[in-house]
Amino acid sequence: MSEPVSSAVRTPPKLALHGAGRMGRQLAEAAESAGFSLVGVIARHQPDWLTDDLYAASPEQFIVQPDVVIDFSLPGGAANVAQWCAANTIPLVSGTTGLDESTRAELDAASTKVPLLWAANFSIGLNACLVLARRLRELVGPAVPARILDIHHAGKLDAPSGTALVLGEAIGGTVEYDSVREGDAIGEHHLVIELADERIEIRHVAEDRRLFALGALHAARWLLDQAPGHYSMLDCIGAARP
Ligand SMILES: NC(=O)c1ccc[n+]([C@@H]2O[C@H](COP(=O)([O-])OP(=O)(O)OC[C@H]3O[C@@H](n4cnc5c(N)ncnc54)[C@H](OP(=O)(O)O)[C@@H]3O)[C@@H](O)[C@H]2O)c1
């Protein structure tokens, strides 16, 4: 059996971020209090809040090699950083959504070399909803259709959201998706099942983007102790199917 890649890592682990947008900023702000030492942030453009000593236009520019990377970028970026992490034996957490087949294949290939955790949603509460959705399907049977509505800020590119798709996989059967993109909504998901004369709803509302950052940092810490492989947030919180 292969050993965890980073068994020799000492605390605080050195963290690099890939992506310096809404999520990258949240992660940069939360990293130190979560017990990480932030050593670099990669983005194509340097945002105002990011200091010169941390900014890198590509991972090759890092002065200090990180122990773990967290990626919240766009699909092309996720594929590049997965290749780099695999080549440099660095565990990778990715929360980038809207991935196409070739990006998924890059993540799969990287996970044969390093521990890799991809999640459409790092909220512990939303992941608990995935478990509830599976159980709900077992109870109502395969024939009843489900509807999933996701509501996000106007700048979100993918629709349905990655979380809506994962929720759809969890409930299974026939699923109808609907997406609303408006204002600054952080992320809201409704899973609805209509039975004769009754309606079941599982609703999750993200109230602060910080929650995704804290979940991703929790995942990064957990990943440091894992062997190479492709993990989910359900693995991380101990709720994966046997
Ligand atoms: N899993 C979760 O829990 C969760 C939660 C929230 C969001 N998300 C997902 O996370 C991703 C990022 O969200 P966000 O709101 O932070 O987006 P955002 O504000 O648009 O920021 C994206 C960042 O990624 C950088 N980037 C894009 N392509 C890149 C590339 N090829 N190489 C290097 N950097 C690149 C951008 O840099 P430039 O500006 O320089 O292009 C920017 O800094 C999205 O896919 C979103 O759906 C996931």
The ligand as an SDF file (V2000), in Angstrom:
LIG
                    3D

 48 52  0  0  0  0  0  0  0  0999 V2000
  -16.8110   23.9760   -4.1980 N   0  0  0  0  0  0  0  0  0  0  0  0
  -17.3360   25.0180   -3.5440 C   0  0  0  0  0  0  0  0  0  0  0  0
  -17.7090   24.9220   -2.3450 O   0  0  0  0  0  0  0  0  0  0  0  0
  -17.4250   26.3270   -4.2750 C   0  0  0  0  0  0  0  0  0  0  0  0
  -17.8830   27.4870   -3.6290 C   0  0  0  0  0  0  0  0  0  0  0  0
  -17.8670   28.6830   -4.3380 C   0  0  0  0  0  0  0  0  0  0  0  0
  -17.4070   28.7170   -5.6490 C   0  0  0  0  0  0  0  0  0  0  0  0
  -17.0030   27.5620   -6.2340 N   0  0  0  0  0  0  0  0  0  0  0  0
  -16.4240   27.5350   -7.5970 C   0  0  0  0  0  0  0  0  0  0  0  0
  -15.0830   27.9670   -7.4880 O   0  0  0  0  0  0  0  0  0  0  0  0
  -14.6750   28.5860   -8.7110 C   0  0  0  0  0  0  0  0  0  0  0  0
  -14.1350   29.9830   -8.4150 C   0  0  0  0  0  0  0  0  0  0  0  0
  -15.1680   30.7570   -7.8530 O   0  0  0  0  0  0  0  0  0  0  0  0
  -14.9370   32.3140   -7.5440 P   0  0  0  0  0  0  0  0  0  0  0  0
  -16.2780   32.8190   -7.1370 O   0  0  0  0  0  0  0  0  0  0  0  0
  -13.7660   32.5150   -6.6440 O   0  0  0  0  0  0  0  0  0  0  0  0
  -14.5790   32.8160   -9.0150 O   0  0  0  0  0  0  0  0  0  0  0  0
  -13.9140   34.2030   -9.4740 P   0  0  0  0  0  0  0  0  0  0  0  0
  -14.2050   35.2630   -8.4670 O   0  0  0  0  0  0  0  0  0  0  0  0
  -14.3210   34.4060  -10.8880 O   0  0  0  0  0  0  0  0  0  0  0  0
  -12.3390   33.9090   -9.4120 O   0  0  0  0  0  0  0  0  0  0  0  0
  -11.6970   32.9890  -10.2730 C   0  0  0  0  0  0  0  0  0  0  0  0
  -10.2040   33.1310  -10.0620 C   0  0  0  0  0  0  0  0  0  0  0  0
   -9.5430   32.0840  -10.7830 O   0  0  0  0  0  0  0  0  0  0  0  0
   -8.5100   32.6790  -11.5830 C   0  0  0  0  0  0  0  0  0  0  0  0
   -8.3110   31.8820  -12.7910 N   0  0  0  0  0  0  0  0  0  0  0  0
   -9.2180   31.5700  -13.7300 C   0  0  0  0  0  0  0  0  0  0  0  0
   -8.6640   30.8240  -14.6940 N   0  0  0  0  0  0  0  0  0  0  0  0
   -7.3770   30.6600  -14.3450 C   0  0  0  0  0  0  0  0  0  0  0  0
   -6.2710   29.9970  -14.9480 C   0  0  0  0  0  0  0  0  0  0  0  0
   -6.4130   29.3450  -16.1060 N   0  0  0  0  0  0  0  0  0  0  0  0
   -5.0930   30.0040  -14.2890 N   0  0  0  0  0  0  0  0  0  0  0  0
   -4.9440   30.6650  -13.1280 C   0  0  0  0  0  0  0  0  0  0  0  0
   -5.9590   31.3370  -12.5110 N   0  0  0  0  0  0  0  0  0  0  0  0
   -7.1500   31.3270  -13.1310 C   0  0  0  0  0  0  0  0  0  0  0  0
   -9.0240   34.0620  -11.8910 C   0  0  0  0  0  0  0  0  0  0  0  0
   -7.9210   34.8770  -12.2250 O   0  0  0  0  0  0  0  0  0  0  0  0
   -8.0920   36.0990  -13.2640 P   0  0  0  0  0  0  0  0  0  0  0  0
   -9.0980   37.0050  -12.6520 O   0  0  0  0  0  0  0  0  0  0  0  0
   -6.7520   36.6720  -13.2960 O   0  0  0  0  0  0  0  0  0  0  0  0
   -8.5620   35.4890  -14.5380 O   0  0  0  0  0  0  0  0  0  0  0  0
   -9.6240   34.4480  -10.5380 C   0  0  0  0  0  0  0  0  0  0  0  0
   -8.6120   34.8600   -9.6470 O   0  0  0  0  0  0  0  0  0  0  0  0
  -15.9150   28.5630   -9.6160 C   0  0  0  0  0  0  0  0  0  0  0  0
  -15.8390   27.4230  -10.4540 O   0  0  0  0  0  0  0  0  0  0  0  0
  -17.0620   28.4360   -8.6270 C   0  0  0  0  0  0  0  0  0  0  0  0
  -18.2210   27.8400   -9.1970 O   0  0  0  0  0  0  0  0  0  0  0  0
  -16.9990   26.3800   -5.5850 C   0  0  0  0  0  0  0  0  0  0  0  0
  1  2  1  0
  2  3  2  0
  2  4  1  0
  4  5  1  0
  4 48  2  0
  5  6  2  0
  6  7  1  0
  7  8  2  0
  8  9  1  0
  8 48  1  0
  9 10  1  0
  9 46  1  0
 10 11  1  0
 11 12  1  0
 11 44  1  0
 12 13  1  0
 13 14  1  0
 14 15  2  0
 14 16  1  0
 14 17  1  0
 17 18  1  0
 18 19  2  0
 18 20  1  0
 18 21  1  0
 21 22  1  0
 22 23  1  0
 23 24  1  0
 23 42  1  0
 24 25  1  0
 25 26  1  0
 25 36  1  0
 26 27  1  0
 26 35  1  0
 27 28  2  0
 28 29  1  0
 29 30  1  0
 29 35  2  0
 30 31  1  0
 30 32  2  0
 32 33  1  0
 33 34  2  0
 34 35  1  0
 36 37  1  0
 36 42  1  0
 37 38  1  0
 38 39  2  0
 38 40  1  0
 38 41  1  0
 42 43  1  0
 44 45  1  0
 44 46  1  0
 46 47  1  0
M  CHG  2   8   1  16  -1
M  END
$$$$
